[in-house]
Amino acid sequence: PWSSELLSTLLLLMKTLYLIAFLNSGKHNCTMKKRPLTPEELAEAAALKAIYMAKREELELTQEKIAIELGGPESGQSLASNYLNGFAVLNLKAALVFSRMLKVPVRNFSPRLANEIESTTVSSELKETLKRRVETMSEKEVKTVLSYLEFIEGDK
């Protein structure tokens, strides 16, 4: 028998994890058929490439290094090149990788994705709620939540 507070916390964690997994999957930006990039998406690629060209030597970055972060060593340099040259629509996962590696905010090259991040980021209020709930749980309840999270992670 689980307490209603534990169930409520698990539900909140599930919703948060689902949102994070969805955003990381890039599925929200997929298309079945390859389509031409919009002017906005082409502008994002141009801005991203300009930043990359300006910072690559200073940060000792190569397209290969970025590609590894984007999809692993087997993906090759073309993955990064496709984003930089406007052959692929920049998605949230790629934008976050480029942002981290180029040490610039996403907004510097993609206001569209920066707005998406701001509208879907877990609020500080939600984080505080989760923190308060976990702090009031028994050790057994915390173990149950951790077991559940491990189970969800194993599903990926």
C-alpha positions in Angstrom: 0.0 0.0 0.0 1.6 3.2 -1.2 0.7 6.5 0.4 -1.1 9.1 -1.7 1.8 11.4 -1.3 4.2 8.8 -2.7 1.9 8.1 -5.7 1.5 11.9 -6.3 5.3 12.3 -6.2 5.8 9.3 -8.6 3.2 10.8 -11.0 5.0 14.2 -10.9 8.4 12.5 -11.5 6.9 10.5 -14.4 5.5 13.6 -16.1 8.8 15.4 -15.6 10.9 12.4 -16.9 8.5 12.0 -19.9 8.9 15.6 -20.8 12.7 15.4 -20.6 12.8 12.2 -22.6 10.5 13.7 -25.2 12.6 16.8 -25.6 15.8 14.8 -25.8 14.4 12.4 -28.4 14.1 15.1 -31.0 10.8 13.5 -32.1 8.9 16.8 -31.6 10.9 18.2 -34.5 10.8 15.1 -36.9 9.3 15.1 -40.3 8.5 12.0 -42.3 9.6 13.5 -45.6 12.6 15.7 -45.9 11.4 19.2 -46.5 13.3 22.4 -47.4 14.3 24.4 -44.4 12.3 27.6 -43.7 14.1 31.0 -43.9 14.1 31.0 -40.0 15.8 27.6 -39.9 18.3 28.6 -42.6 19.1 31.8 -40.5 19.7 29.6 -37.5 22.1 27.4 -39.4 24.0 30.5 -40.7 24.2 32.0 -37.2 25.4 28.7 -35.8 28.0 28.3 -38.5 29.3 31.9 -37.9 29.7 31.2 -34.2 31.4 27.9 -34.9 33.8 29.5 -37.4 34.7 32.3 -35.0 35.2 30.0 -32.0 36.5 26.7 -33.4 40.2 27.4 -33.1 39.9 29.0 -29.6 38.0 26.1 -28.3 39.9 23.5 -30.4 36.7 22.2 -31.8 36.2 20.1 -34.9 33.0 18.9 -36.6 34.1 15.4 -35.7 34.2 16.2 -32.0 30.7 17.8 -32.2 29.4 14.9 -34.2 30.5 12.5 -31.4 28.5 14.5 -28.9 25.5 14.6 -31.2 25.3 11.0 -32.0 28.4 9.0 -31.2 31.6 8.2 -33.0 29.9 6.3 -35.8 28.0 9.3 -36.9 31.0 11.1 -38.5 31.6 14.7 -39.2 28.7 15.0 -41.6 26.2 15.1 -38.8 27.6 18.4 -37.5 28.1 19.6 -41.0 24.4 19.0 -41.9 23.4 21.3 -39.1 26.0 24.0 -39.8 25.3 24.1 -43.5 21.5 24.1 -43.3 20.9 20.6 -44.6 19.2 19.5 -41.4 16.7 21.3 -39.2 18.4 22.2 -35.9 16.5 20.3 -33.1 16.6 20.8 -29.4 19.2 18.1 -28.6 21.6 19.4 -31.3 21.1 23.0 -30.1 22.0 22.1 -26.6 25.1 20.2 -27.7 26.3 23.1 -29.9 25.5 25.6 -27.1 27.6 23.6 -24.6 30.5 23.0 -26.9 30.6 26.6 -28.3 30.0 28.1 -24.8 27.1 30.3 -26.0 23.5 30.4 -25.2 21.1 28.8 -27.6 19.4 32.2 -28.1 22.6 33.4 -29.8 21.8 31.2 -32.8 18.2 30.0 -32.4 15.6 32.2 -30.7 13.0 29.6 -31.8 14.6 26.8 -29.8 15.5 29.1 -26.9 11.8 30.0 -26.6 10.9 26.3 -26.7 13.4 25.6 -24.0 12.1 28.5 -21.8 8.5 27.3 -22.2 9.2 23.7 -21.4 12.0 23.9 -18.8 11.0 22.4 -15.4 10.1 25.4 -13.3 12.0 26.3 -10.1 8.6 25.9 -8.4 8.3 22.3 -9.6 11.8 21.6 -8.5 11.1 23.0 -5.0 7.9 20.9 -4.8 9.8 17.7 -5.7 12.5 18.6 -3.3 10.0 19.1 -0.4 8.2 15.9 -1.2 11.4 13.8 -1.3 12.6 15.4 2.0 9.4 14.3 3.7 9.5 10.7 2.4 10.6 7.7 4.4 13.7 5.8 3.4 11.5 3.0 2.1 9.5 5.5 -0.1 12.7 7.1 -1.5 14.0 3.6 -2.4 10.7 2.8 -4.1 10.9 6.0 -6.2 14.6 5.3 -7.0 13.7 1.8 -8.1 11.0 3.1 -10.3 13.3 5.7 -11.9 15.9 2.9 -12.6 13.1 0.9 -14.1 12.1 3.8 -16.4 15.8 4.3 -17.4 16.1 0.6 -18.3 13.2 1.1 -20.7 15.1 3.5 -22.9 
